[in-house]
Amino acid sequence: MTDNVEFTPPKVWTWDKESGGRFANINRPIAGPTHDKELPIGKHPLQLYSLGTPNGVKVTVMLEELLELGHAGAEYDAWLIRISEGDQFSSGFVEVNPNSKIPALMDRSGPEPVRVFESGAILMYLAEKFGEFLPTGGADRAECLSWLFWQMGSAPFLGGGFGHFYAYAPIKIEYAINRYAMEVKRQLDVLDRRLASSEYIAGPDYTLADIAIWPWYGALAKGVLYEAGEFLQVQDYKNVQRWTEAVGARPAVKRGRMVNRVMGDPSTQLHERHDASDFETRTQDKLAPAEGSGA
Ligand SMILES: N[C@@H](CCC(=O)N[C@@H](CS)C(=O)NCC(=O)O)C(=O)O
């Protein structure tokens, strides 16, 4: 293999602000807020601060599924956090998520607000709060949580590894692209083998494991994530294709993937959601430029 970069790390790493890459303007080696700004608070019990990336879509699909089942307590305001403009570094956002990444949820239904960050934790919190999409015990719960944590551990290799080096890095590095393409194909094969013997990811029922995995691996299977469908030959994963279609056809999934979405066909975008009727009456004040995951 020939490598196209040579780099000898210095003794001490320093921050090279000119390093480039699609998200260079928001990536930095320090945490904490960059500016003072409170987050808005709407009328509903749940306040979501997010963006329609795969990690954000997990939560809006979950909330729409809960509403579809009739849980009025799952009514939510979804506020748009434009990560390319640094909204995740406001003092208000950092109070909800010290890690400065969407999605972040504030549950204001009780006497004291409860903050929840990390999409997997938010899914579990909502599943337990409403008693849905997570088996209550035994082997079924273990299987479901195993797949949820599989997703949380695997997607950074897909997004931060493969997606970054294939689509966002300022130069195409053969070693990095090959390493992560191999891992992502292995992950697709893991899912494909599982879905050969199981209707849904965690078993015969649709659960939060499907809700967590679909926005990443369903989009990859459709060839819309990083436009890598042909490169990874995603059509070969037949069981993943079958499951992607089945999950994508659910009405709550169709609604959830529109919320906080600022890219793609304008008719698929609902920048903020404050009422169920917003899906019918949506008017986009101003369409934003395409924006992806800054992970
Ligand atoms: N493990 C986190 C990852 C969240 C994440 O990476 N969010 C990205 C968008 S998909 C983000 O907010 N990036 C902004 C930044 O890195 O500054 C989760 O699942 O919630």
The ligand as a MOL file (V3000), in Angstrom:
LIG
                    3D

  0  0  0     0  0            999 V3000
M  V30 BEGIN CTAB
M  V30 COUNTS 20 19 0 0 0
M  V30 BEGIN ATOM
M  V30 1 N -22.4360 10.3010 21.1010 0
M  V30 2 C -23.2120 11.4820 20.8280 0
M  V30 3 C -22.7480 12.0650 19.5260 0
M  V30 4 C -23.4720 13.3440 19.2040 0
M  V30 5 C -22.8180 14.0650 18.0290 0
M  V30 6 O -21.7410 13.6960 17.5560 0
M  V30 7 N -23.4690 15.1380 17.5770 0
M  V30 8 C -22.9340 15.9330 16.4780 0
M  V30 9 C -23.9470 16.0330 15.3560 0
M  V30 10 S -24.4650 14.4410 14.8030 0
M  V30 11 C -22.6490 17.3410 16.9760 0
M  V30 12 O -23.4380 17.9110 17.7030 0
M  V30 13 N -21.5130 17.9110 16.5960 0
M  V30 14 C -21.1720 19.2440 16.9590 0
M  V30 15 C -19.7280 19.3770 17.3400 0
M  V30 16 O -18.9830 18.3860 17.2940 0
M  V30 17 O -19.3350 20.4970 17.7010 0
M  V30 18 C -24.6900 11.1140 20.7830 0
M  V30 19 O -24.9920 10.0230 20.3000 0
M  V30 20 O -25.5300 11.9090 21.2310 0
M  V30 END ATOM
M  V30 BEGIN BOND
M  V30 1 1 1 2
M  V30 2 1 2 3
M  V30 3 1 2 18
M  V30 4 1 3 4
M  V30 5 1 4 5
M  V30 6 2 5 6
M  V30 7 1 5 7
M  V30 8 1 7 8
M  V30 9 1 8 9
M  V30 10 1 8 11
M  V30 11 1 9 10
M  V30 12 2 11 12
M  V30 13 1 11 13
M  V30 14 1 13 14
M  V30 15 1 14 15
M  V30 16 2 15 16
M  V30 17 1 15 17
M  V30 18 2 18 19
M  V30 19 1 18 20
M  V30 END BOND
M  V30 END CTAB
M  END
